[in-house]
Amino acid sequence: MSATQTLRRTALNETMRKYGGKMVDFHGWELPIQFSGILKEHEAVRNSAGIFDVSHMGQVFVTGADAFKLLQQTNANDLRKATPGKGVYSHVTNEKAGLVDDIIAFCLAADRYLVIVNATTAVKDYEWFRSHGAKMHVKVENRSDDYSMVAVQGPNVPKMFEQFAPEALKLPRFGIVEKEIFGEHCFVSRTGYTGEDGFEVTAPHKVIVQVWEKMMELGRPYGIVPCGLGARDTLRLESGYLLYGQDVDDEHTTYESNYGWVVSLDKGDFIGRNILAAQKTDGVKRRLTGLTLSGGVPRPGCKVFMDGKEIGTLASATYSPTLKKGIGVGYLTPADLKPGAALEVELHGRRVPAEVSKVPFHRGTAFAKTLYTGS
């Protein structure tokens, strides 16, 4: 059997091909890298509307009397923030305070949660939750094979949802609503991995093509375009969002990844808390740090230098269509580099001037204090 035959395909695979998607292997899934081109897709999301097949993402349901207890124990963030209809972005921590995964936990009811997990870690996360909940009154179900998901992103997307799901316009960022769509029980959330306002529709496979086509129809007046992994990566990196397995993993802590706002030390005990508490007090030796280049396009793995000494390598790096320059993040030492500090990045054997930059590099409509609630 060839590698191509072993790739997993989403329920939208044929639809992606119909729209001209250039398919690639993404961690065992066949997904589109681009359609009309990364720059065009990127700009469509920043300025109007784009749609992504993110059906490779996983869904783990945690239900029962101890559902909150289990999630509170296994996460760095405080699940008390996730009241019914709301979710929180969080880091699932291991005993070393490294990341089992970065997730969004949505509270559907006091004893019922939907946890959105990464494609590569769905089984791992399920086993982690299940093992730690073994002696609790809780049920953990990996339903990743039952659902597909589309993400519709961009400043004009809320206008589309006035027709599709007007109740979703009332959602705050990280809000969720359950809704019957094309006769099936679905979930509409408002998060966004692009830095722009928008929604995700999690639906059974049997109706996901209808959802996609409806989005394309509603988005036509706004010039909506199908988007691939390429634009997803440039958009999320500009917005300072982490990519699990590249920017964070089991060996890097939340403070090291510069996401300290995710840690709630005052909520009580949770896995890895003692290590995170020590890092909060003593500081970290390395930190995921942003930088911009004066020329050239950096790539993951490029070496970073300061005063002629190698201080780290880039974890994520690309050309920023919004800033019109190269950007990247990497674990650099020392951990307290200030924006504007002079660096060099090695590209093709030569060192290119760079400087430390604040992250996020760009703030889109998702960062707005007031989200669109309807005209």
HELIX and SHEET records of a PDB file:
HELIX    1   1 ALA A    3  THR A    6  1                                   4    
HELIX    2   2 ASN A   13  LYS A   18  1                                   6    
HELIX    3   3 ILE A   38  ASN A   47  1                                  10    
HELIX    4   4 ALA A   67  THR A   74  1                                   8    
HELIX    5   5 LEU A   79  LYS A   81  5                                   3    
HELIX    6   6 ALA A  119  THR A  121  5                                   3    
HELIX    7   7 ALA A  122  HIS A  132  1                                  11    
HELIX    8   8 VAL A  157  PHE A  164  1                                   8    
HELIX    9   9 PRO A  166  LYS A  170  5                                   5    
HELIX   10  10 HIS A  205  GLY A  219  1                                  15    
HELIX   11  11 ARG A  220  TYR A  222  5                                   3    
HELIX   12  12 LEU A  229  GLU A  238  1                                  10    
HELIX   13  13 GLY A  260  VAL A  262  5                                   3    
HELIX   14  14 LEU A  265  LYS A  267  5                                   3    
HELIX   15  15 ARG A  273  ASP A  282  1                                  10    
HELIX   16  16 THR A  365  PHE A  367  5                                   3    
SHEET    1   A 3 ARG A   8  ARG A   9  0                                        
SHEET    2   A 3 TRP A  29  GLN A  34  1                                        
SHEET    3   A 3 LYS A  22  PHE A  26 -1                                        
SHEET    1   B 6 GLY A 175  ILE A 181  0                                        
SHEET    2   B 6 GLU A 184  ARG A 190 -1                                        
SHEET    3   B 6 GLY A 198  PRO A 204 -1                                        
SHEET    4   B 6 TYR A 147  GLN A 153 -1                                        
SHEET    5   B 6 GLY A  50  ASP A  53 -1                                        
SHEET    6   B 6 VAL A 225  CYS A 227  1                                        
SHEET    1   C 5 LYS A  86  THR A  93  0                                        
SHEET    2   C 5 LEU A  99  ALA A 109 -1                                        
SHEET    3   C 5 ARG A 112  VAL A 117 -1                                        
SHEET    4   C 5 GLY A  58  THR A  63 -1                                        
SHEET    5   C 5 LYS A 139  ASN A 142 -1                                        
SHEET    1   D 7 ARG A 287  LEU A 293  0                                        
SHEET    2   D 7 LYS A 325  LEU A 332 -1                                        
SHEET    3   D 7 LYS A 309  SER A 320 -1                                        
SHEET    4   D 7 LYS A 303  MET A 306 -1                                        
SHEET    5   D 7 ALA A 342  LEU A 347 -1                                        
SHEET    6   D 7 ARG A 350  SER A 357 -1                                        
SHEET    7   D 7 ARG A 287  LEU A 293 -1                                        
END                                                                             
